[in-house]
Amino acid sequence: MDKKTATSRVVLMVLISFSIIVLGQYLMDLICSLKPIILDKGFKIRHLYQEMNMKKSERLNDMIRYLNNREFFNLKDLMEQYHISKSTALRDIGSLEELGMPIYAEHGRHGRYRILKNRLLSPIVFTMDEVYALYFAMLTLEAYQSTPFHLSGNQLNEKFEHCLSKMQIEQIHKMKKVLQFEVYPHRNASLFLDKILKSILHESLCKIQYAKNHRTKSYQVQFYKISAKFGQWYAAGIEGSTNKPRVFRCDRITSIEEMEVDTRFSIDELLSRSLDASQAEKRIEFEVEIEERAKDLYYKENYPSMELVEGSRTVIRGDYHPGEEEFIASYFMRYGHSVIAVKPLALRQLILDRVGSLLKHYHTMNKKSGRIARFT
């Protein structure tokens, strides 16, 4: 190799080395310049994934509840709460405004959004499954002759359907044909449910007129609970003269008037007193063994003082106050041949007496029918 060739090779190697160094530096600079973009893209991709996990309608619905008790908020609040990007947060605010939420922006160094409190917030957005559930829950009110609320079932139904599309209404009407809910119909009108409820909320004493067995009697009562069970409305309260808890059938209350006197108890105190009084009273325990297949009768109708115990035997256990024997006996007569054993003996004898009385009634009816048949 001559001297000229060797020199050319050295120069070439130097140029290649220099080019590699320059190219490497360029790549390093390029990577450093792209790093924020890569991180930002990763942030956006991550947040896009999180945004996709919650549908926009669900997010807006939840956002209305989240902002309901706030006077101010900013974009960062929404971005952190819902893991969304700034652009998505801005779009959501626009959607909330379109829905009627009174939002306006406050500009300046510490810009934020304010929610006007002198206007009603927009209604909650429900999914269609939630709409269907609310609709059929509303239909159960049709079984009630009276409610504590001033409403008409037909008007409520019309208003509800007015908010739905034609296709949604058709879908609901189709569902009504195949979905049935068992509700005990209320035949007796209770005219003063709203006033009873109002007196409970006011924690006030009431003077009522109560009709029973063709007689009307006056009571002073502080009510603390209203319940609907098996076709009747009941109101529980502390009777003023005895200071003891008592339950009134609401359809038998013929008048009610709140009294302008200071009451001694809050609702919570009354509930506690009624529980203590119930536990302190002498109660009679019972145990009725039934066939396993008869437990459906129990689930269809039972009372708070009863419980169903299942195991090697199927037993209904509970207790009752003295004086309630007739009611308990009538209840267990509905089980017919499914009753296997009854305790105490007094309850069993009472059921037997009622069965004998019923048998005698049908024998008498049969004789009368036979005489009528002979004459005709």
VENPE-V677953 format. One record per residue. PHI is phi in radians with two decimals (999 if undefined). PSI is psi in whole degrees, -180 to 180 (* if undefined). Layout:
BEGIN
phi->PHI psi->PSI
phi->PHI psi->PSI
END
This chain:
BEGIN
phi->999 psi->126
phi->-1.39 psi->171
phi->-1.13 psi->-36
phi->-1.16 psi->-41
phi->-1.17 psi->-41
phi->-1.08 psi->-41
phi->-1.12 psi->-40
phi->-1.11 psi->-39
phi->-1.17 psi->-40
phi->-1.10 psi->-44
phi->-1.08 psi->-40
phi->-1.13 psi->-43
phi->-1.11 psi->-39
phi->-1.11 psi->-44
phi->-1.11 psi->-41
phi->-1.14 psi->-44
phi->-1.07 psi->-44
phi->-1.09 psi->-41
phi->-1.12 psi->-40
phi->-1.11 psi->-43
phi->-1.10 psi->-45
phi->-1.11 psi->-44
phi->-1.12 psi->-41
phi->-1.10 psi->-43
phi->-1.12 psi->-39
phi->-1.09 psi->-43
phi->-1.13 psi->-40
phi->-1.10 psi->-44
phi->-1.09 psi->-39
phi->-1.13 psi->-44
phi->-1.09 psi->-43
phi->-1.10 psi->-37
phi->-1.26 psi->-28
phi->-1.52 psi->-14
phi->-1.00 psi->-49
phi->-1.06 psi->-36
phi->-1.17 psi->-42
phi->-1.10 psi->-45
phi->-1.11 psi->-41
phi->-1.15 psi->-40
phi->-1.13 psi->-41
phi->-1.08 psi->-40
phi->-1.08 psi->-46
phi->-1.15 psi->-39
phi->-1.15 psi->-43
phi->-1.07 psi->-44
phi->-1.24 psi->-32
phi->-1.11 psi->-40
phi->-1.10 psi->-43
phi->-1.15 psi->-38
phi->-1.13 psi->-36
phi->-1.21 psi->-24
phi->-1.18 psi->-25
phi->-2.08 psi->120
phi->-1.07 psi->150
phi->-1.05 psi->-42
phi->-1.09 psi->-40
phi->-1.17 psi->-40
phi->-1.14 psi->-43
phi->-1.13 psi->-41
phi->-1.05 psi->-46
phi->-1.20 psi->-33
phi->-1.14 psi->-37
phi->-1.07 psi->-44
phi->-1.18 psi->-39
phi->-1.11 psi->-39
phi->-1.55 psi->-8
phi->-0.98 psi->-40
phi->-1.76 psi->14
phi->-1.81 psi->146
phi->-1.70 psi->-33
phi->-2.31 psi->157
phi->-2.80 psi->165
phi->-2.29 psi->174
phi->-1.06 psi->-36
phi->-1.07 psi->-36
phi->-1.02 psi->-47
phi->-1.22 psi->-39
phi->-1.10 psi->-40
phi->-1.34 psi->-38
phi->-1.17 psi->-39
phi->-2.00 psi->5
phi->0.94 psi->51
phi->-2.09 psi->162
phi->-1.39 psi->170
phi->-1.10 psi->-42
phi->-1.14 psi->-39
phi->-1.17 psi->-40
phi->-1.07 psi->-41
phi->-1.13 psi->-41
phi->-1.14 psi->-40
phi->-1.12 psi->-39
phi->-1.09 psi->-41
phi->-1.10 psi->-40
phi->-1.15 psi->-39
phi->-1.11 psi->-39
phi->-1.14 psi->-39
phi->-1.14 psi->-32
phi->-1.32 psi->-10
phi->1.91 psi->2
phi->-1.23 psi->127
phi->-1.36 psi->84
phi->-1.95 psi->137
phi->-2.45 psi->149
phi->-1.52 psi->139
phi->-1.84 psi->116
phi->-1.51 psi->164
phi->2.32 psi->-173
phi->-1.07 psi->-40
phi->-1.94 psi->59
phi->-1.05 psi->142
phi->-2.69 psi->179
phi->-1.98 psi->141
phi->-2.01 psi->144
phi->-1.89 psi->122
phi->-1.20 psi->129
phi->-1.69 psi->-6
phi->-1.60 psi->11
phi->-2.27 psi->152
phi->-1.22 psi->138
phi->-1.26 psi->161
phi->-1.13 psi->154
phi->-1.14 psi->155
phi->-1.19 psi->141
phi->-1.58 psi->124
phi->-1.85 psi->147
phi->-1.30 psi->166
phi->-1.17 psi->-35
phi->-1.09 psi->-39
phi->-1.17 psi->-38
phi->-1.09 psi->-45
phi->-1.07 psi->-44
phi->-1.09 psi->-43
phi->-1.13 psi->-39
phi->-1.11 psi->-47
phi->-1.29 psi->-28
phi->-1.13 psi->-37
phi->-1.14 psi->-35
phi->-1.12 psi->-26
phi->-1.13 psi->-21
phi->-1.17 psi->-20
phi->-1.12 psi->-23
phi->-1.36 psi->-12
phi->-1.65 psi->125
phi->-1.17 psi->-33
phi->-2.45 psi->152
phi->-2.40 psi->164
phi->-1.29 psi->2
phi->-2.01 psi->145
phi->-1.45 psi->92
phi->-2.65 psi->158
phi->-1.97 psi->126
phi->-1.02 psi->-41
phi->-1.15 psi->-44
phi->-1.13 psi->-40
phi->-1.11 psi->-40
phi->-1.12 psi->-42
phi->-1.11 psi->-44
phi->-1.11 psi->-40
phi->-1.11 psi->-49
phi->-1.20 psi->-24
phi->-1.13 psi->-25
phi->-1.52 psi->-4
phi->-1.89 psi->159
phi->-1.35 psi->165
phi->-1.05 psi->-40
phi->-1.15 psi->-40
phi->-1.16 psi->-39
phi->-1.11 psi->-43
phi->-1.07 psi->-39
phi->-1.13 psi->-41
phi->-1.15 psi->-43
phi->-1.11 psi->-35
phi->-1.19 psi->-39
phi->-1.17 psi->-33
phi->-1.09 psi->-28
phi->-1.27 psi->-26
phi->-1.99 psi->-11
phi->-1.86 psi->125
phi->-2.23 psi->135
phi->-2.04 psi->126
phi->-1.41 psi->117
phi->-2.31 psi->134
phi->-1.23 psi->119
phi->-1.21 psi->138
phi->-1.66 psi->110
phi->-1.52 psi->-27
phi->-1.69 psi->130
phi->-1.38 psi->131
phi->-1.91 psi->106
phi->-1.38 psi->-15
phi->-2.12 psi->26
phi->-1.05 psi->-41
phi->-1.13 psi->-38
phi->-1.26 psi->-35
phi->-1.12 psi->-46
phi->-1.08 psi->-42
phi->-1.08 psi->-42
phi->-1.15 psi->-34
phi->-1.14 psi->-46
phi->-1.15 psi->-33
phi->-1.43 psi->-10
phi->0.93 psi->48
phi->-1.95 psi->159
phi->-1.52 psi->141
phi->-2.13 psi->150
phi->-1.90 psi->121
phi->-2.15 psi->156
phi->-1.89 psi->128
phi->-2.18 psi->124
phi->-1.78 psi->127
phi->-2.70 psi->135
phi->0.94 psi->45
phi->1.12 psi->19
phi->-2.24 psi->147
phi->-2.03 psi->131
phi->-2.25 psi->149
phi->-1.70 psi->138
phi->-2.35 psi->150
phi->-1.87 psi->120
phi->-2.38 psi->141
phi->-1.87 psi->107
phi->-1.33 psi->150
phi->-2.43 psi->-4
phi->-2.76 psi->141
phi->-2.12 psi->136
phi->-2.46 psi->152
phi->-2.07 psi->124
phi->-2.63 psi->127
phi->0.91 psi->47
phi->1.49 psi->9
phi->-2.40 psi->151
phi->-1.71 psi->136
phi->-2.20 psi->145
phi->-2.19 psi->126
phi->-1.76 psi->141
phi->-2.79 psi->170
phi->-1.66 psi->120
phi->-1.31 psi->132
phi->-1.11 psi->-40
phi->-1.28 psi->-34
phi->-1.83 psi->-16
phi->1.05 psi->30
phi->-2.11 psi->152
phi->-1.21 psi->146
phi->-2.62 psi->149
phi->-1.93 psi->131
phi->-2.01 psi->138
phi->-1.33 psi->124
phi->-1.16 psi->-31
phi->-1.24 psi->-13
phi->-1.64 psi->-4
phi->-1.42 psi->116
phi->-1.67 psi->-17
phi->-2.81 psi->155
phi->-2.59 psi->141
phi->-2.53 psi->125
phi->-1.26 psi->136
phi->-1.72 psi->141
phi->-1.53 psi->66
phi->-2.33 psi->154
phi->-1.30 psi->131
phi->-1.61 psi->155
phi->-1.63 psi->-15
phi->-2.24 psi->146
phi->-1.51 psi->171
phi->-1.07 psi->-44
phi->-1.08 psi->-40
phi->-1.13 psi->-40
phi->-1.13 psi->-42
phi->-1.08 psi->-41
phi->-1.17 psi->-42
phi->-1.12 psi->-40
phi->-1.15 psi->-37
phi->-1.17 psi->-44
phi->-1.11 psi->-42
phi->-1.13 psi->-39
phi->-1.13 psi->-39
phi->-1.28 psi->-30
phi->-1.37 psi->-27
phi->-1.20 psi->149
phi->-1.26 psi->121
phi->-2.13 psi->153
phi->-1.79 psi->122
phi->-1.44 psi->146
phi->-2.37 psi->159
phi->-2.55 psi->120
phi->-2.17 psi->118
phi->-1.53 psi->134
phi->-2.24 psi->164
phi->-1.17 psi->150
phi->-1.04 psi->-35
phi->-1.22 psi->-18
phi->-1.45 psi->-2
phi->-1.16 psi->-20
phi->-1.10 psi->-34
phi->-1.11 psi->-38
phi->-1.12 psi->-47
phi->-1.14 psi->-29
phi->-1.26 psi->-37
phi->-2.62 psi->120
phi->-2.63 psi->175
phi->-2.26 psi->158
phi->-1.00 psi->-26
phi->-1.46 psi->7
phi->-2.05 psi->156
phi->-2.57 psi->148
phi->-1.75 psi->124
phi->-1.96 psi->120
phi->-1.97 psi->141
phi->-3.10 psi->-129
phi->-1.18 psi->-25
phi->-2.21 psi->159
phi->-1.89 psi->112
phi->-2.26 psi->138
phi->-1.78 psi->118
phi->-2.02 psi->154
phi->3.03 psi->-163
phi->-2.64 psi->165
phi->-2.59 psi->159
phi->-1.36 psi->151
phi->-0.98 psi->131
phi->1.84 psi->-13
phi->-1.75 psi->9
phi->-1.02 psi->-43
phi->-1.06 psi->-42
phi->-1.12 psi->-46
phi->-1.14 psi->-40
phi->-1.08 psi->-44
phi->-1.09 psi->-37
phi->-1.10 psi->-47
phi->-1.35 psi->-16
phi->-1.12 psi->-24
phi->-1.18 psi->-20
phi->-1.38 psi->-13
phi->0.93 psi->-129
phi->-1.27 psi->-6
phi->-1.37 psi->-10
phi->-1.38 psi->129
phi->-1.80 psi->-42
phi->-2.66 psi->150
phi->-2.34 psi->131
phi->-2.29 psi->142
phi->-1.39 psi->175
phi->-1.07 psi->-36
phi->-1.09 psi->-39
phi->-1.20 psi->-42
phi->-1.07 psi->-42
phi->-1.15 psi->-37
phi->-1.15 psi->-41
phi->-1.10 psi->-42
phi->-1.09 psi->-42
phi->-1.08 psi->-40
phi->-1.20 psi->-38
phi->-1.11 psi->-43
phi->-1.10 psi->-41
phi->-1.13 psi->-39
phi->-1.18 psi->-40
phi->-1.11 psi->-42
phi->-1.09 psi->-40
phi->-1.06 psi->-45
phi->-1.22 psi->-33
phi->-1.10 psi->-45
phi->-1.08 psi->-44
phi->-1.10 psi->-38
phi->-1.17 psi->-40
phi->-1.12 psi->-44
phi->-1.08 psi->-41
phi->-1.14 psi->-35
phi->-1.17 psi->-40
phi->-1.13 psi->-41
phi->-1.12 psi->-39
phi->-1.13 psi->-39
phi->-1.16 psi->-38
phi->-1.26 psi->-25
phi->-1.61 psi->*
END
